[in-house]
Every structure is written in C-alpha cells, then in structure tokens.
Amino acid sequence: MTSKSQPPPNARAWANVSGQAILRNYDTLRAIAGVDVMAVVKADAYGHGVDVIAPLLRAHGVTWLGVALPSEALALRVAGDRGKLLSWLSIPGDPDLSSCVEADIDLSVSNSRELQEIAAAARTLGKRANIHVKIDTGLSRNGLPIAELSAFLSELTVLVAEGVISVRGVWSHLASADHVDPEIARESVSAQRDVFISALAEFASAGIEPEAIHLANTAGAIWHPDTRFNLVRVGIGMYGLSPNMQRASSGELNLVPAMTLVARLSSVKSVPGGAGVSYLHTWIAGRDCQLGLVPVGYGDGIPRSASNNVSVSVAGDLVTQVGTIAMDQFVIDTTDSAAGISAGSEVYIFGSGEHGELTADQWGEASGSIGYEIVTRIGSRIPRVHM
C-alpha cells in the first residue's frame, strides 16, 4: 500500500484512489437516503483496495460494511475490523461459515440448508448467530421464494427460541431500479417492493422484528425513495460511478469517480500510411502517423472489447486508441497531439475527467459493459496509490 499520491518508482502503471472522493460520495448518498447506509466493500472494495478503504470508512463513522463472500468478511476481521459486517454468498459446506459465526459476522440466509448449517455451527460454538433473511422478490437469483416463507418461518422460529439464531435483518435486491426508462424502473421496483412488504408482514406475524430492513441499492437509494426502509446498501455510487450512465452520469448525480488509472508511455514511433496496427490489423494508418505504446492490456483488466472505440489523455490532449488491445499493451495515435509526447509521458486512461480523460463509465459503455466491470477488473499488476 502507498499512502501518498506518488506512484511507485519506475512504475509502468498505477491506479490513484481518492479516499476523500469515496467519503464524499458516501456522505452524498447518505444525505439522499436519509437513513443508515451500508458501505459495500466486496471484490476488494470494487477494485479500490479494501485494506485501506474499509478502515477509512469505519473511521468516518460507517456502521455497516457488506461483502459477498465469507472469506472477504473474515479477512476484514483478521485486519482488525470489529463493526457490523454482513456476508451474503456461500456454498454448501462452506468451511468459513463456522468461522464467521465465531467472529460475529452476520450471514445472509436464502434457504433452509443455509439456515441449518449456520444453526449447527452456532450450537457447536455455543453462540448465537446473527442472520439476515434474503427474500427473492423478483431478481430470481439468490433469495428465499415468497411461496416458501411460511415453511421457512416454522423452522426459523424454533431456532430463534432455541437461542442459536437471531434475525438481525430482512432484505432483498432490486433487479431494474437503474433502468434507463424511469417508468419501467418504477414498475419493476414497485412489484418487488410489494413482495417485500408481504414478506415483512409474515415475519411480524411470526413475532420477528428485525433491526435492519434493507431493499435499496445505489439506484434505489437515489431514484426510489420508497425502497429505503431503515438501511440502504451502496456500492458503485460510493466509488463515484453511476448505476446507469445512460440515465444519469456520475457528474449529474454529484458523484466523483475515485479511481484514476495512469500509465507511462513505453515508446513513441513513426509508421507510414498503410501500416496495420496490432493483432489482425483492425486499424490501418490512413497517413504517416506517430504512435504511442501504452504498456497495459487485458492482462491488467483493460477490456479488449473496447478496441478502436476509446480515447486516453496525454499531455492534456485526448488521443484515440487504435488497433486491437493486447494482453499487456495497446497503441494510441498521437499524430495530432502537442509536441513533447515521448517515452515516459503519463497517460490518463480513465478517471474523474480532471485531466481530460474518459470515465470508467464511458469505458464501460465503449466496451459494451458497465463502469462496475472496468474498475473491479483492474488486476494486481497495477498498484493502488491511496490519496
């Protein structure tokens, strides 16, 4: 980890990560939501470096952290985190479940198998496990189908009475809260919310009143006030990217992208008109050109599918990427750029736009994906520089 805004000596590339931007975005979203906000730090804090971001959030007063995997939650405990922490994705016989119960990590439950495994671990440890029951309200992914809730509650109330299970939360996840068409989004969210309300009523009838009720993700927190309940989960918005840039850009949402990916040019050279560039010659020079070689590629997380469809910023000029993006490198056309571009010049690949570069959201759009994928796929060969 680097604590200053300086790249490692002689680094070919690095990712600047602004902790202040992340905290600012968190505060912006919390102000919009008007309720407590769980900061989602799964997948290495969306590629931003969880070892730095999680303690930063806790120091900022964040009550809840959320991760996908039990192993992610345990790593946070090993690093010293002692706050409220939810993990929501496991497999049968996951060896980390028992360790999570012992470490006071809340676990999501979507079926009877998970419930019984967690209860068994709690009995063995002589502890009470905190769970959040996830209801499938229409995403058809993880979650307990509403039709199975009655039978599930019969099992659950026995375990609650036994003292091995405590229901800390009831939650679900929205499918289309970020749809580009606000009316489609509203209808989808409304249908899911109706199912969720019905589930909450069944819990109440069974005498279970959870502390945390959470349905909204970033898009729900921003665009669907009736999904906020008493806790919302924010992931991508906290890192400064939009849930759907076709509906609203990060700037329009008053969010600041926290990651800026920078590289140093490996070389600059001239090629004649008619020269083919990179694999399969997907770009042919239409004139004599000056080309720069950027020493990062899909082995570092740069999407190959963005080939010939993006630009980067060098010396304040936005220049076009040309040819097929390779595993370790890609090419840019610097022919019309200002003088002074040479080997070693800094290339801003994506970021907040402060240097004229595209955002991760724009890279996602150019590659047929989303900004989430752009930042989370930046690999370990790229050091993070935390600012």
C-alpha positions as CSV (number, residue, x, y, z in Angstrom):
1,M,0.0,0.0,0.0
2,T,1.2,3.5,-0.8
3,S,-0.2,6.3,1.3
4,K,1.0,9.3,-0.8
5,S,-0.2,10.4,-4.2
6,Q,3.1,9.3,-5.8
7,P,3.4,6.2,-8.0
8,P,5.9,3.5,-7.1
9,P,9.4,4.3,-8.5
10,N,9.6,3.5,-12.2
11,A,6.0,2.0,-12.3
12,R,4.7,1.3,-15.8
13,A,1.1,2.0,-14.5
14,W,-0.8,2.7,-11.3
15,A,-4.3,3.5,-10.0
16,N,-4.7,6.6,-7.9
17,V,-7.5,6.1,-5.4
18,S,-9.0,9.1,-3.7
19,G,-10.3,8.2,-0.2
20,Q,-11.8,11.6,0.1
21,A,-13.9,11.1,-3.0
22,I,-15.2,7.9,-1.6
23,L,-16.1,9.5,1.7
24,R,-17.7,12.5,-0.1
25,N,-19.8,10.1,-2.3
26,Y,-20.8,8.1,0.8
27,D,-22.0,11.3,2.5
28,T,-23.8,12.4,-0.6
29,L,-25.7,9.2,-0.9
30,R,-26.5,9.1,2.9
31,A,-27.9,12.6,2.7
32,I,-30.1,11.5,-0.2
33,A,-31.2,8.3,1.5
34,G,-31.9,9.9,4.9
35,V,-31.3,6.5,6.6
36,D,-28.3,4.5,7.7
37,V,-26.1,3.3,4.8
38,M,-24.2,0.0,4.4
39,A,-21.0,0.5,2.5
40,V,-20.4,-2.4,0.2
41,V,-16.7,-3.3,0.0
42,K,-16.9,-6.7,-1.8
43,A,-14.4,-7.5,-4.6
44,D,-11.5,-5.6,-2.9
45,A,-13.8,-2.6,-2.5
46,Y,-14.7,-2.7,-6.2
47,G,-11.0,-2.9,-7.0
48,H,-10.1,0.2,-4.9
49,G,-8.3,-1.6,-2.1
50,V,-10.4,-2.9,0.8
51,D,-7.4,-2.9,3.2
52,V,-7.4,0.9,3.0
53,I,-11.0,1.7,2.2
54,A,-12.7,-0.3,5.0
55,P,-10.7,1.3,7.8
56,L,-11.2,4.7,6.2
57,L,-15.0,4.1,6.2
58,R,-15.1,2.9,9.8
59,A,-13.1,6.0,10.9
60,H,-15.7,8.1,9.1
61,G,-18.4,6.6,11.3
62,V,-19.8,3.9,8.9
63,T,-21.9,1.4,10.9
64,W,-22.3,-1.4,8.4
65,L,-20.0,-2.9,5.8
66,G,-21.1,-5.5,3.3
67,V,-19.2,-8.2,1.4
68,A,-20.2,-11.1,-0.8
69,L,-18.0,-13.9,0.5
70,P,-17.4,-15.2,4.0
71,S,-13.7,-15.2,3.2
72,E,-13.9,-11.5,2.5
73,A,-15.6,-10.9,5.8
74,L,-13.0,-13.0,7.7
75,A,-10.2,-11.1,6.1
76,L,-11.7,-7.9,7.4
77,R,-11.9,-9.3,10.9
78,V,-8.3,-10.5,10.7
79,A,-7.3,-7.0,9.7
80,G,-8.9,-5.7,12.8
81,D,-12.5,-4.7,11.8
82,R,-14.9,-5.2,14.7
83,G,-18.0,-3.4,13.4
84,K,-21.3,-4.7,11.9
85,L,-20.5,-6.8,8.9
86,L,-22.7,-8.7,6.5
87,S,-21.7,-11.5,4.1
88,W,-24.3,-12.9,1.7
89,L,-23.0,-15.6,-0.6
90,S,-21.9,-19.1,0.4
91,I,-21.9,-22.7,-0.9
92,P,-22.9,-25.9,0.8
93,G,-20.4,-26.9,3.4
94,D,-18.5,-23.6,3.2
95,P,-15.7,-24.0,5.7
96,D,-15.8,-20.3,6.5
97,L,-19.4,-20.2,7.8
98,S,-18.4,-21.5,11.2
99,S,-15.5,-19.1,11.4
100,C,-17.9,-16.3,10.5
101,V,-20.3,-17.2,13.4
102,E,-17.4,-17.3,15.8
103,A,-16.2,-13.8,14.5
104,D,-19.6,-12.2,15.0
105,I,-20.1,-11.8,11.2
106,D,-23.8,-11.5,10.1
107,L,-24.7,-14.1,7.4
108,S,-27.4,-13.9,4.8
109,V,-29.8,-16.9,4.6
110,S,-31.8,-17.7,1.4
111,N,-32.9,-21.3,2.2
112,S,-33.3,-24.0,4.8
113,R,-29.9,-25.6,4.1
114,E,-28.1,-22.3,4.9
115,L,-30.2,-21.8,8.0
116,Q,-29.5,-25.2,9.4
117,E,-25.8,-25.1,8.6
118,I,-25.4,-21.8,10.4
119,A,-27.5,-23.1,13.3
120,A,-25.3,-26.2,13.6
121,A,-22.2,-24.0,13.7
122,A,-23.8,-21.8,16.4
123,R,-24.6,-24.8,18.6
124,T,-21.1,-26.2,18.3
125,L,-19.6,-22.9,19.2
126,G,-22.1,-22.2,22.0
127,K,-23.0,-18.9,20.3
128,R,-26.0,-17.1,18.7
129,A,-25.6,-16.4,15.0
130,N,-26.9,-13.2,13.5
131,I,-28.6,-13.7,10.2
132,H,-30.3,-11.6,7.5
133,V,-33.0,-13.5,5.7
134,K,-33.0,-12.6,2.0
135,I,-36.3,-12.7,0.1
136,D,-36.4,-13.3,-3.6
137,T,-38.7,-10.5,-4.6
138,G,-38.2,-10.9,-8.4
139,L,-34.5,-11.0,-9.2
140,S,-34.7,-14.8,-9.4
141,R,-31.1,-15.1,-8.2
142,N,-30.3,-15.7,-4.5
143,G,-33.1,-15.4,-2.0
144,L,-36.0,-17.3,-0.5
145,P,-39.1,-17.6,-2.7
146,I,-42.1,-15.9,-1.0
147,A,-44.0,-19.2,-1.5
148,E,-41.6,-21.0,0.8
149,L,-41.5,-18.3,3.5
150,S,-44.2,-19.9,5.7
151,A,-42.5,-23.2,6.0
152,F,-39.1,-21.5,6.5
153,L,-40.5,-19.4,9.3
154,S,-41.7,-22.5,11.1
155,E,-38.1,-23.7,11.1
156,L,-36.7,-20.3,12.0
157,T,-38.9,-19.6,15.0
158,V,-37.8,-22.9,16.5
159,L,-34.1,-21.9,16.2
160,V,-34.8,-18.5,17.5
161,A,-36.5,-20.0,20.6
162,E,-33.5,-22.3,21.0
163,G,-31.2,-19.3,21.1
164,V,-28.9,-20.3,18.3
165,I,-30.3,-17.8,15.7
166,S,-31.1,-14.1,15.9
167,V,-32.8,-12.4,12.9
168,R,-30.9,-9.2,12.6
169,G,-32.2,-8.3,9.2
170,V,-34.6,-9.0,6.3
171,W,-33.5,-7.9,2.9
172,S,-33.8,-8.2,-0.9
173,H,-32.1,-6.9,-4.0
174,L,-33.6,-4.8,-6.8
175,A,-33.5,-6.0,-10.4
176,S,-34.2,-2.9,-12.5
177,A,-34.0,0.1,-10.2
178,D,-31.4,1.6,-12.6
179,H,-33.3,1.0,-15.8
180,V,-32.9,3.8,-18.4
181,D,-36.6,4.2,-18.7
182,P,-37.9,5.6,-15.3
183,E,-41.3,4.2,-15.8
184,I,-40.0,0.6,-16.4
185,A,-37.8,1.0,-13.3
186,R,-40.7,2.3,-11.2
187,E,-43.0,-0.6,-12.2
188,S,-40.3,-3.2,-11.5
189,V,-39.3,-1.7,-8.2
190,S,-43.0,-1.4,-7.2
191,A,-43.7,-5.0,-7.9
192,Q,-40.6,-6.1,-5.9
193,R,-41.5,-3.8,-3.0
194,D,-45.0,-5.3,-2.8
195,V,-43.5,-8.8,-2.4
196,F,-41.0,-7.5,0.2
197,I,-43.8,-5.8,2.2
198,S,-45.8,-9.1,2.2
199,A,-42.7,-10.9,3.5
200,L,-42.2,-8.4,6.3
201,A,-45.8,-8.9,7.3
202,E,-45.2,-12.6,7.6
203,F,-42.2,-12.0,9.8
204,A,-44.2,-9.7,12.0
205,S,-47.0,-12.4,12.3
206,A,-44.3,-14.8,13.5
207,G,-43.2,-12.4,16.1
208,I,-39.9,-11.5,14.4
209,E,-38.9,-7.8,14.2
210,P,-35.6,-7.4,12.5
211,E,-33.3,-4.5,13.4
212,A,-32.3,-3.9,9.7
213,I,-34.7,-3.8,6.8
214,H,-32.9,-3.2,3.5
215,L,-34.0,-3.3,-0.1
216,A,-32.4,-0.4,-1.8
217,N,-29.1,-0.5,-3.7
218,T,-27.4,2.7,-5.0
219,A,-30.1,3.1,-7.7
220,G,-32.8,2.5,-5.2
221,A,-31.3,5.0,-2.8
222,I,-31.1,7.7,-5.5
223,W,-34.3,7.1,-7.5
224,H,-36.8,5.1,-5.4
225,P,-37.5,6.7,-2.0
226,D,-40.0,4.0,-1.0
227,T,-37.3,1.3,-1.0
228,R,-35.1,2.9,1.6
229,F,-36.7,1.5,4.8
230,N,-34.1,1.9,7.6
231,L,-31.0,0.8,5.8
232,V,-29.7,1.1,2.2
233,R,-26.7,-0.6,0.6
234,V,-24.4,1.5,-1.6
235,G,-21.7,0.1,-3.7
236,I,-20.9,1.6,-7.1
237,G,-22.2,5.0,-6.2
238,M,-19.8,5.2,-3.3
239,Y,-16.9,4.8,-5.7
240,G,-18.2,7.6,-7.8
241,L,-19.8,5.8,-10.8
242,S,-23.3,5.8,-12.0
243,P,-25.7,2.9,-11.6
244,N,-26.7,3.6,-15.2
245,M,-24.9,6.4,-17.1
246,Q,-27.5,6.4,-19.8
247,R,-30.0,7.6,-17.2
248,A,-27.6,10.0,-15.4
249,S,-23.8,10.4,-15.4
250,S,-21.8,10.5,-12.2
251,G,-21.4,14.2,-12.6
252,E,-25.2,14.7,-12.8
253,L,-25.5,12.6,-9.6
254,N,-22.9,14.7,-7.9
255,L,-20.6,11.8,-7.5
256,V,-16.8,11.9,-8.1
257,P,-15.0,8.8,-9.6
258,A,-12.5,7.7,-7.0
259,M,-10.1,5.7,-9.2
260,T,-7.8,7.2,-11.9
261,L,-5.8,4.8,-14.0
262,V,-2.4,6.1,-15.2
263,A,0.4,4.6,-17.3
264,R,3.7,5.8,-18.7
265,L,4.2,5.5,-22.5
266,S,6.7,2.7,-23.3
267,S,7.7,4.2,-26.6
268,V,6.7,6.6,-29.4
269,K,7.5,5.9,-33.0
270,S,6.5,6.8,-36.6
271,V,4.8,4.5,-39.0
272,P,3.9,5.1,-42.7
273,G,0.5,5.4,-44.1
274,G,-1.0,2.0,-44.9
275,A,0.7,0.3,-41.9
276,G,-1.6,-2.1,-40.0
277,V,-1.6,-1.8,-36.2
278,S,-1.7,-4.7,-33.6
279,Y,-3.3,-8.1,-34.0
280,L,-5.5,-8.7,-37.1
281,H,-4.7,-5.2,-38.3
282,T,-8.1,-3.9,-37.1
283,W,-6.8,-0.4,-37.7
284,I,-4.9,0.8,-40.7
285,A,-3.0,4.1,-40.7
286,G,-4.5,6.4,-43.3
287,R,-1.4,8.6,-43.3
288,D,2.0,8.7,-41.8
289,C,1.5,8.5,-38.1
290,Q,3.1,8.9,-34.7
291,L,2.0,6.0,-32.4
292,G,2.5,5.7,-28.7
293,L,2.7,2.3,-26.9
294,V,0.8,2.1,-23.6
295,P,2.1,-0.8,-21.5
296,V,-1.2,-2.2,-20.1
297,G,-3.7,-4.5,-21.7
298,Y,-6.4,-7.1,-20.9
299,G,-4.0,-8.9,-18.6
300,D,-4.3,-5.9,-16.4
301,G,-8.1,-5.6,-16.9
302,I,-8.3,-3.3,-19.9
303,P,-11.2,-4.6,-21.9
304,R,-10.2,-6.0,-25.3
305,S,-13.8,-5.3,-26.5
306,A,-13.0,-1.5,-26.2
307,S,-10.5,-1.8,-29.1
308,N,-10.7,1.1,-31.5
309,N,-13.6,2.7,-29.5
310,V,-11.9,4.7,-26.7
311,S,-9.5,7.6,-26.1
312,V,-7.0,8.4,-23.5
313,S,-5.5,11.7,-22.3
314,V,-1.8,12.5,-22.8
315,A,-0.3,16.0,-22.1
316,G,-3.9,17.4,-21.9
317,D,-4.8,16.0,-25.4
318,L,-7.5,13.3,-25.9
319,V,-6.0,10.8,-28.3
320,T,-7.5,7.8,-29.9
321,Q,-6.7,4.2,-29.1
322,V,-6.0,2.3,-32.3
323,G,-5.8,-1.4,-33.1
324,T,-6.6,-4.4,-31.0
325,I,-5.9,-4.1,-27.3
326,A,-3.5,-6.9,-26.4
327,M,-2.7,-8.7,-23.2
328,D,0.0,-6.3,-22.0
329,Q,-0.2,-3.2,-24.2
330,F,-2.3,-1.1,-26.5
331,V,-1.5,1.6,-29.1
332,I,-2.6,5.3,-29.3
333,D,-2.4,7.7,-32.3
334,T,-0.5,10.8,-31.1
335,T,0.0,12.3,-34.5
336,D,-2.1,15.4,-33.9
337,S,-1.0,15.9,-30.3
338,A,1.0,18.7,-29.0
339,A,4.8,18.4,-29.1
340,G,6.6,16.9,-26.1
341,I,4.9,13.5,-26.0
342,S,7.7,10.9,-25.6
343,A,8.5,7.6,-23.9
344,G,7.7,8.1,-20.2
345,S,4.9,10.6,-20.7
346,E,1.9,10.0,-18.4
347,V,-1.3,8.6,-20.0
348,Y,-4.6,9.0,-18.2
349,I,-6.7,6.0,-19.2
350,F,-9.8,6.7,-17.1
351,G,-10.7,8.7,-14.1
352,S,-12.7,11.6,-12.9
353,G,-12.1,13.6,-16.1
354,E,-9.8,16.1,-14.3
355,H,-7.1,15.5,-16.9
356,G,-9.5,15.3,-19.9
357,E,-9.7,11.5,-19.7
358,L,-12.8,9.4,-20.1
359,T,-14.5,8.0,-17.0
360,A,-14.8,4.3,-16.2
361,D,-18.5,4.6,-17.0
362,Q,-17.5,5.8,-20.5
363,W,-15.1,2.9,-20.9
364,G,-17.8,0.5,-19.9
365,E,-20.2,1.9,-22.5
366,A,-17.5,1.8,-25.2
367,S,-16.8,-1.9,-24.4
368,G,-20.4,-3.0,-24.2
369,S,-20.3,-3.3,-20.4
370,I,-20.6,-1.0,-17.4
371,G,-18.3,1.0,-15.2
372,Y,-18.6,-1.6,-12.4
373,E,-16.7,-4.1,-14.5
374,I,-14.0,-1.6,-15.6
375,V,-12.9,-0.7,-12.0
376,T,-13.3,-4.2,-10.5
377,R,-11.3,-6.0,-13.2
378,I,-8.1,-3.9,-12.8
379,G,-5.7,-6.5,-11.7
380,S,-3.0,-6.9,-9.1
381,R,-0.2,-6.0,-11.6
382,I,-1.5,-2.4,-11.2
383,P,-0.5,-1.0,-7.7
384,R,-3.1,1.2,-6.0
385,V,-1.9,4.6,-4.7
386,H,-4.2,5.8,-2.0
387,M,-4.5,9.5,-1.7
